[in-house]
Amino acid sequence: MEENKEQFERALYLKNKGIVKVWQGKTEDSFLKVIFGLYKDLDKIEDNFKKLPKIESGNKKIAKIILGLC
């Protein structure tokens, strides 16, 4: 996990902002709970994403595309 520490910290930051769900489990059931949680909370996640400060890179555009896929 040490090699992915920074990436994991960024994921937890976004999780705390209510923008992403982070799967840390090892079972299919725990993975499905995260997926269904994403679907259930999609509107809230999108609202939380809009509250983020403006991102100058292409990240915001890509995230909108990803949100649009759901």
C-alpha positions, -999 to +999 in steps of 0.1 A: +000+000+000+029+023+006+034+029-032-002+041-035-003+061-003-007+095-020-034+082-043-052+067-014-050+100+006-065+119-024-093+093-026-101+097+011-101+135+007-127+132-020-146+107+000-147+131+030-160+158+006-188+134-004-177+131-040-165+095-043-170+062-026-139+042-017-139+004-017-115-010+008-131-044+011-121-077-003-154-094-010-178-091-039-206-082-015-186-052-001-178-041-037-215-043-046-224-022-016-201+006-028-216+004-063-252+005-051-242+033-027-229+053-057-261+048-076-282+057-046-262+089-038-255+100-073-274+133-070-258+142-037-224+133-051-229+155-081-240+184-059-209+180-037-187+179-068-202+212-079-191+227-046-155+220-052-133+250-061-128+255-099-103+231-112-082+246-140-070+213-154-091+189-175-101+170-144-134+187-139-144+181-176-134+144-173-153+140-140-185+155-156-182+130-185-178+102-160-208+114-140-228+117-172-222+080-179-244+069-149 
